[in-house]
Amino acid sequence: MSTIKTPRRIIFGLLSAGIMALLLSCGGGGGSGGGSIAGLGVGTGSTSPPAATGAAGTTGTAGADPTGAGTGAGTGTGTSTGTGAGTGSAGSGTGGTGSTGAAGGSSGTGATGATGGTGSDAGAGSSTAGNSNTDGSGVGSGGTGVTADAAGIGAADGLGSVILNGLRYDTDSAIFIIEDATELQIGMSARIAGKVDANFTSGIANQVVSAAELRGAVSNIDLAGGTFVVMGIGVSVDSATVWADANGLSDVRAGNIIQVWGLPGAPGMLRATRIQVAPALTDPLATGAVQNLDKAHKTFMLGQLTVDYGTAAFTGLDESSLANGVVVRARGTAAPVGGVLSATRVQGWYAIPTSNGVAVQLAGVITDFASRGSFRVLGTPVDATNAQIAGGNANSLGNGVKVEVDGFMSGGVLVVKKLRIRNVPGTGGPASFTVIGAIGGFTPPASFRVRGQPVDASTAVFENGTQSDLQNGRKVTVVGDRVVDGVLIAQHVTFSP
């Protein structure tokens, strides 16, 4: 009989083990999927009632560095949670699908990981709000953050990427379109299109466009008032005006052709941000808000200059969209005769977005001031009622005050989050320029170039080193308060590790 019982016991044991394995595979106990590789999600299940499906993770934003990694995370809405981690490369990455975890008596589904964006230089992904008012509060590997489609218009106050209106834009993947110069330099007006974070502390540029505003013969120089006239357009300078090849207004001579980059203010006026007293180009150029438009005779005025656009080509705007108040550049090939410029080309100036939710940075001179909640900058209606104000007292706001404003468009109005006062007529204001990069062209004791910008650091304060540490190849951040004869006068030089 023993020869019969032994096989029965063996068979009974095998059947029991198979039944137990079958029960376990059907969810009889807690289980979890453990471990993952890049692009594969991991789902975890709990020993509780049947779980709901995990929600999809927030989409990661493409970063500037195509080799950086971004992550997207999804969290289950039931009692089990699924997380999908994705890593991206070469501009995009795909999140993985969470694996199935056992939960209660049925299986819970791990959430599908969102598409991982490529990271920034630090390898961080971030969520995107776009032009909507949705939160988009995804968590990238660099922390939480919201980015929005953005446009910044102002003057370049730094190089090392590009710093515009105090905000540093990563330009590694940007397209540059430069007219009237060979490269972007400090003080040149510019428009940057890209994305910024919700607090306007950093941005990524997709496109950088820059051109001069004015080129022609000088007249009516007022040294005390800091003003002059070019072809009937008034120009004012301030402490932040960059002098590319001169020491100041005292070097400007009546009758000479000069080139000016600047920001349009009141009709017929321009606040100079950079001046070149001996430009390589001499063809006339004028910029401003259209006045006295006469479509029958095809003329308009910019300040005291009459522009005849009868044979002009239009770029950046259609002739049919020409209207009083629209800011344009008018270009010609011959100097004005009798106060009339025969334009060969009329260009739309830097376009300012109007769609709701677009982040906009503007630098310019206040016009049409009625109150803190109602004025214009570069012709755009502005509401700064709830803005954080820096650089001066809110009571100093008024026509002629130079400001930088950061905010979001709403109903055609720029609702400002941050406002910085840069210059108050009769009082002045702070100026600051920054270049970041490796030292080149070093000449002892303290002359060198960074990003092509000449620097004089002979009176600078040094951090993380001393003047004796200056040498070609050392990476530094240089901050100065003025550019004279093309040279940035450094106040602080910080050595990078």
Secondary structure, DSSP 8 states (H G I E B T S, - for coil): -HHHHHHHHHHHHHHHHHHHHHHHHTTSS--B-----TT--EEE--SSS----B---------S-TT--------BSSSSEEE--EEEETTEEEE-B---EEETTEEE---B--------TT----EE-TTS------EETTEE-EEEEEEEEEEEEEETTEEETTEEEE-TT-EEEE-SSSS--TT-EEEEEEEEETTSS-EEEEEEEE--SEEEEEEEEETTTTEEEETTEEEE--TT-EESSSSSGGG--TT-EEEEEEEE-STTEEEEEEEESS-S--S-EEEEE-EEEETTTTEEEETTEEEE-TT-EEESS-GGG--TT-EEEEEESS--BTTEEEEEEEEE-S----STT-EEEEEEEEEEEEETTEEEETTEEEE-TT-EEESS-GGG--TT-EEEEEEEEETTEEEEEEEEEEEBTTTB----EEEEEEEEEEETTTEEEETTEEEE-TT-EEESS-GGG--TT-EEEEEEEEEETTEEEEEEEEE--
